[in-house]
Amino acid sequence: MLPLRVYVAADCTVSDIAYHLVATIQKLRPYYPVEVIDISTNTVKRPAYVFGTPTYCLGEQIVSLGNPALPTLLAMLDAQQEKEQNGQRDG
């Protein structure tokens, strides 16, 4: 399953909302892989496609610049899971 990667930065004023959304996703969709990546640390290399925070990606595809509404994010994750399940059945 493609992971949801949420890129945040310590100096971003809305990163706390991103952390809250991630916590809610982990409660509502505990099986879905989610990674929070703080690009302000020296140990993380920022991908070229991430130019602001928060950025939400499924795999390497940006699905939201900024914090999406929770229902929108849940719908994206559910659609991705269904797509992958159908692909596995078909393939």
C-alpha positions as a printed NumPy array, in Angstrom:
array([[  0.   ,   0.   ,   0.   ],
       [  1.369,   3.408,  -0.903],
       [  2.209,   5.268,   2.287],
       [  0.773,   8.652,   3.084],
       [  3.768,  10.89 ,   3.677],
       [  3.162,  14.214,   5.386],
       [  6.035,  16.665,   5.123],
       [  6.116,  19.267,   7.891],
       [  8.591,  21.837,   9.211],
       [  9.191,  23.052,  12.738],
       [  8.778,  26.689,  11.693],
       [  5.494,  26.069,   9.841],
       [  2.619,  27.615,  11.75 ],
       [  0.066,  24.994,  10.617],
       [  2.128,  21.878,  11.248],
       [  0.193,  21.297,  14.482],
       [ -2.932,  20.803,  12.347],
       [ -1.038,  18.282,  10.22 ],
       [ -0.023,  16.335,  13.339],
       [ -3.655,  16.358,  14.508],
       [ -4.867,  15.093,  11.12 ],
       [ -2.267,  12.314,  11.152],
       [ -3.315,  11.25 ,  14.659],
       [ -6.952,  11.149,  13.54 ],
       [ -6.081,   9.134,  10.418],
       [ -4.147,   6.66 ,  12.537],
       [ -7.212,   6.186,  14.76 ],
       [ -9.72 ,   5.904,  11.903],
       [ -7.528,   3.964,   9.445],
       [ -4.976,   2.176,  11.673],
       [ -3.987,  -0.185,   8.838],
       [ -2.963,   2.656,   6.515],
       [  0.782,   3.427,   6.552],
       [  1.434,   7.061,   7.48 ],
       [  4.786,   8.794,   7.848],
       [  5.363,  12.297,   9.189],
       [  8.623,  13.746,   7.897],
       [ 10.031,  16.924,   9.418],
       [ 12.124,  18.509,   6.683],
       [ 13.614,  21.066,   9.067],
       [ 15.911,  18.434,  10.593],
       [ 19.378,  17.959,   9.147],
       [ 18.891,  14.2  ,   8.856],
       [ 16.087,  14.424,   6.29 ],
       [ 16.661,  15.094,   2.619],
       [ 13.751,  17.063,   1.174],
       [ 12.454,  15.581,  -2.078],
       [ 12.533,  18.018,  -4.999],
       [  8.742,  17.895,  -5.341],
       [  8.235,  19.162,  -1.769],
       [  8.529,  22.941,  -1.817],
       [  6.303,  23.919,   1.09 ],
       [  4.771,  22.512,   4.232],
       [  2.625,  20.796,   5.015],
       [  2.651,  18.654,   1.886],
       [  0.687,  15.41 ,   1.735],
       [  1.864,  12.722,  -0.691],
       [  0.73 ,   9.251,  -1.632],
       [  3.995,   7.651,  -2.572],
       [  5.717,  10.423,  -4.51 ],
       [  2.537,  12.072,  -5.806],
       [  1.387,  15.269,  -4.088],
       [ -2.259,  14.978,  -3.077],
       [ -2.501,  18.169,  -1.034],
       [ -0.498,  21.338,  -0.544],
       [ -1.553,  22.486,   2.871],
       [ -3.885,  20.672,   5.224],
       [ -6.836,  19.017,   3.504],
       [-10.222,  18.569,   5.13 ],
       [-10.392,  15.282,   7.036],
       [-13.242,  13.838,   4.896],
       [-11.259,  14.625,   1.745],
       [ -8.142,  12.943,   3.086],
       [-10.083,   9.863,   4.21 ],
       [-11.736,   9.605,   0.783],
       [ -8.32 ,   9.761,  -0.937],
       [ -6.917,   7.022,   1.289],
       [ -9.994,   4.835,   0.817],
       [ -9.857,   5.301,  -2.965],
       [ -6.15 ,   4.422,  -3.008],
       [ -6.741,   1.304,  -0.932],
       [ -9.604,   0.197,  -3.176],
       [ -7.52 ,   0.843,  -6.286],
       [ -4.675,  -1.262,  -4.931],
       [ -6.988,  -4.071,  -3.826],
       [ -8.67 ,  -4.182,  -7.235],
       [ -5.292,  -4.161,  -8.946],
       [ -4.106,  -7.07 ,  -6.83 ],
       [ -7.235,  -9.074,  -7.601],
       [ -6.978,  -8.306, -11.306],
       [ -3.225,  -8.835, -11.551]])
